[in-house]
Amino acid sequence: MSVVTYFFIGTVLMFCFEYYINTDLYKREMKRIGKKPVFKIEVKERILGFLLWPVFLGVFLYSFCKEYFK
């Protein structure tokens, strides 16, 4: 995988994440579980997500499979 591909995937994933947390679906889901939807992404989180996306994707997949196959 080239460096350009690595950064492109990180950019696309951060864009999708930021788009999701700004939708009404996210806000309704947070209300349903009883939390306030006050999550905002700052520059530090964007940079970490952009650079460490494989780690975050691995943690997500592990947690998702663990809950799905409970």
Short mmCIF file of the C-alpha atoms (twelve columns), coordinates in Angstrom:
data_MODEL
# 
_entry.id   MODEL 
# 
loop_
_atom_site.group_PDB 
_atom_site.id 
_atom_site.type_symbol 
_atom_site.label_atom_id 
_atom_site.label_alt_id 
_atom_site.label_comp_id 
_atom_site.label_asym_id 
_atom_site.label_seq_id 
_atom_site.Cartn_x 
_atom_site.Cartn_y 
_atom_site.Cartn_z 
_atom_site.pdbx_PDB_model_num 
ATOM 1  C CA . MET A 1  0.000   0.000   0.000  1 
ATOM 2  C CA . SER A 2  1.446   3.335   -0.959 1 
ATOM 3  C CA . VAL A 3  1.497   6.336   1.354  1 
ATOM 4  C CA . VAL A 4  -1.007  8.155   -0.847 1 
ATOM 5  C CA . THR A 5  -3.475  5.264   -0.585 1 
ATOM 6  C CA . TYR A 6  -2.995  5.117   3.192  1 
ATOM 7  C CA . PHE A 7  -3.754  8.840   3.561  1 
ATOM 8  C CA . PHE A 8  -6.664  8.657   1.118  1 
ATOM 9  C CA . ILE A 9  -8.342  5.880   3.108  1 
ATOM 10 C CA . GLY A 10 -7.790  7.833   6.343  1 
ATOM 11 C CA . THR A 11 -9.335  10.919  4.779  1 
ATOM 12 C CA . VAL A 12 -12.386 9.035   3.513  1 
ATOM 13 C CA . LEU A 13 -12.977 7.312   6.858  1 
ATOM 14 C CA . MET A 14 -12.697 10.573  8.816  1 
ATOM 15 C CA . PHE A 15 -15.056 12.260  6.350  1 
ATOM 16 C CA . CYS A 16 -17.623 9.469   6.808  1 
ATOM 17 C CA . PHE A 17 -17.300 9.597   10.599 1 
ATOM 18 C CA . GLU A 18 -17.688 13.362  10.698 1 
ATOM 19 C CA . TYR A 19 -20.661 13.209  8.337  1 
ATOM 20 C CA . TYR A 20 -22.370 10.594  10.532 1 
ATOM 21 C CA . ILE A 21 -22.038 12.519  13.792 1 
ATOM 22 C CA . ASN A 22 -23.625 15.565  12.139 1 
ATOM 23 C CA . THR A 23 -26.744 13.694  10.983 1 
ATOM 24 C CA . ASP A 24 -30.132 13.480  12.662 1 
ATOM 25 C CA . LEU A 25 -29.754 9.700   12.892 1 
ATOM 26 C CA . TYR A 26 -26.845 10.095  15.317 1 
ATOM 27 C CA . LYS A 27 -28.745 12.666  17.387 1 
ATOM 28 C CA . ARG A 28 -31.845 10.442  17.612 1 
ATOM 29 C CA . GLU A 29 -29.745 7.429   18.584 1 
ATOM 30 C CA . MET A 30 -28.009 9.376   21.345 1 
ATOM 31 C CA . LYS A 31 -31.385 10.549  22.680 1 
ATOM 32 C CA . ARG A 32 -32.655 6.960   22.583 1 
ATOM 33 C CA . ILE A 33 -29.850 5.745   24.836 1 
ATOM 34 C CA . GLY A 34 -30.176 8.787   27.092 1 
ATOM 35 C CA . LYS A 35 -27.065 10.778  26.256 1 
ATOM 36 C CA . LYS A 36 -26.637 14.277  24.895 1 
ATOM 37 C CA . PRO A 37 -25.265 14.469  21.337 1 
ATOM 38 C CA . VAL A 38 -22.492 16.944  22.114 1 
ATOM 39 C CA . PHE A 39 -19.635 15.091  20.414 1 
ATOM 40 C CA . LYS A 40 -17.468 17.356  18.286 1 
ATOM 41 C CA . ILE A 41 -14.295 16.510  16.420 1 
ATOM 42 C CA . GLU A 42 -11.376 18.865  16.897 1 
ATOM 43 C CA . VAL A 43 -8.095  19.080  15.014 1 
ATOM 44 C CA . LYS A 44 -6.314  16.591  17.309 1 
ATOM 45 C CA . GLU A 45 -8.959  13.918  16.719 1 
ATOM 46 C CA . ARG A 46 -8.906  14.515  12.972 1 
ATOM 47 C CA . ILE A 47 -5.148  14.104  12.794 1 
ATOM 48 C CA . LEU A 48 -5.151  10.974  14.971 1 
ATOM 49 C CA . GLY A 49 -7.993  9.444   12.966 1 
ATOM 50 C CA . PHE A 50 -6.241  10.310  9.735  1 
ATOM 51 C CA . LEU A 51 -2.959  8.690   10.821 1 
ATOM 52 C CA . LEU A 52 -4.115  5.796   13.028 1 
ATOM 53 C CA . TRP A 53 -7.158  4.590   11.092 1 
ATOM 54 C CA . PRO A 54 -5.980  0.936   10.865 1 
ATOM 55 C CA . VAL A 55 -5.836  0.707   14.672 1 
ATOM 56 C CA . PHE A 56 -9.271  2.291   15.065 1 
ATOM 57 C CA . LEU A 57 -10.731 0.033   12.369 1 
ATOM 58 C CA . GLY A 58 -9.317  -3.034  14.127 1 
ATOM 59 C CA . VAL A 59 -10.803 -1.994  17.474 1 
ATOM 60 C CA . PHE A 60 -14.163 -1.339  15.824 1 
ATOM 61 C CA . LEU A 61 -14.230 -4.708  14.045 1 
ATOM 62 C CA . TYR A 62 -13.224 -6.559  17.216 1 
ATOM 63 C CA . SER A 63 -15.949 -4.858  19.283 1 
ATOM 64 C CA . PHE A 64 -18.537 -5.275  16.554 1 
ATOM 65 C CA . CYS A 65 -17.878 -9.016  16.162 1 
ATOM 66 C CA . LYS A 66 -17.786 -9.511  19.924 1 
ATOM 67 C CA . GLU A 67 -21.240 -7.912  20.329 1 
ATOM 68 C CA . TYR A 68 -22.738 -9.427  17.163 1 
ATOM 69 C CA . PHE A 69 -21.799 -13.029 18.025 1 
ATOM 70 C CA . LYS A 70 -22.724 -12.768 21.716 1 
# 
